[in-house]
Amino acid sequence: MSGGVGWIEVICGPMFSGKSEELIRRLRRAQIARKRVQVFKPIIDDRYAKEQIVSHSDLRLDAEIVANAAEILTKLDWRTQVVGIDEPNFLADGLVGVAQQLADSGKQVIIAGLDTDYMGRPFAPIPDLLCVAESITKMLAICIRCGNPAKHTQRLVETEDLIVVGAAGMYEARCRRCFEAGLPKQEFLEFARPRRQAAKAGD
């Protein structure tokens, strides 16, 4: 037990909104303040580096990989004062309880993740974490279509799997108006129109 007052901070928003960048910034500030910091990420997220959290702007910070939320407790050095967790959506089961346990033991817990999925639905465990957090930061991206503030993550690949690890080329940020739940239909319409016109021209 660290004996101090713990709390939970949640950084949430769509992809490409700077969540991991903000997480790294806060953890580096804690390191500058000479606090003992541990960082965790899910083993499934190996997009940029296996044992680092990496922002889309290529900021990096060393991290320990875990297969599930419970493993955070087994790998935790209880002298640690600040715990950072990236991509919590891959660790949904049990993470709220783990975060509560860490905060109750006097640790500062900072978690960055998606608040909605590719269908625009609340994406566990962020909604439940928001209910127990002392601090919430909502990040916004820039809509790739119109340039307005974007709160949604648009999936561009055809699959109904809830979790598909990917980055640019598989996802893009979109605003409320431009977002299409699931696979964007307008992509097919744009490509289909010339084919239909070409078929008519050949008749």
FENUR-V683689 format. One record per residue. N is the residue number from 1. RES is the residue in one letter. SS is DSSP state (~ for helix, > for strand, _ for the rest). Layout:
BEGIN
n->(N/N)
res->(RES/RES)
ss->(SS/SS)
END
This chain:
BEGIN
n->(1/2/3/4/5/6/7/8/9/10/11/12/13/14/15/16/17/18/19/20/21/22/23/24/25/26/27/28/29/30/31/32/33/34/35/36/37/38/39/40/41/42/43/44/45/46/47/48/49/50/51/52/53/54/55/56/57/58/59/60/61/62/63/64/65/66/67/68/69/70/71/72/73/74/75/76/77/78/79/80/81/82/83/84/85/86/87/88/89/90/91/92/93/94/95/96/97/98/99/100/101/102/103/104/105/106/107/108/109/110/111/112/113/114/115/116/117/118/119/120/121/122/123/124/125/126/127/128/129/130/131/132/133/134/135/136/137/138/139/140/141/142/143/144/145/146/147/148/149/150/151/152/153/154/155/156/157/158/159/160/161/162/163/164/165/166/167/168/169/170/171/172/173/174/175/176/177/178/179/180/181/182/183/184/185/186/187/188/189/190/191/192/193/194/195/196/197/198/199/200/201/202/203)
res->(M/S/G/G/V/G/W/I/E/V/I/C/G/P/M/F/S/G/K/S/E/E/L/I/R/R/L/R/R/A/Q/I/A/R/K/R/V/Q/V/F/K/P/I/I/D/D/R/Y/A/K/E/Q/I/V/S/H/S/D/L/R/L/D/A/E/I/V/A/N/A/A/E/I/L/T/K/L/D/W/R/T/Q/V/V/G/I/D/E/P/N/F/L/A/D/G/L/V/G/V/A/Q/Q/L/A/D/S/G/K/Q/V/I/I/A/G/L/D/T/D/Y/M/G/R/P/F/A/P/I/P/D/L/L/C/V/A/E/S/I/T/K/M/L/A/I/C/I/R/C/G/N/P/A/K/H/T/Q/R/L/V/E/T/E/D/L/I/V/V/G/A/A/G/M/Y/E/A/R/C/R/R/C/F/E/A/G/L/P/K/Q/E/F/L/E/F/A/R/P/R/R/Q/A/A/K/A/G/D)
ss->(_/_/_/_/_/_/>/>/>/>/>/>/>/_/_/_/_/_/~/~/~/~/~/~/~/~/~/~/~/~/~/~/_/_/_/_/>/>/>/>/>/>/_/_/_/_/_/_/_/_/_/>/>/>/_/_/_/_/_/>/>/>/_/>/>/>/_/_/_/~/~/~/~/~/~/_/_/_/_/_/_/>/>/>/>/>/_/~/~/~/~/_/_/_/~/~/~/~/~/~/~/~/~/~/_/_/_/>/>/>/>/>/>/>/_/>/_/_/_/_/_/>/_/_/_/~/~/~/~/~/~/~/_/_/>/>/>/>/_/_/>/>/_/_/_/_/_/_/>/>/_/>/>/>/>/_/_/_/_/_/_/_/_/_/_/_/_/>/_/_/>/>/>/>/_/_/_/_/_/_/_/_/_/_/~/~/~/~/~/~/~/~/~/~/~/~/~/~/~/~/~/~/_)
END
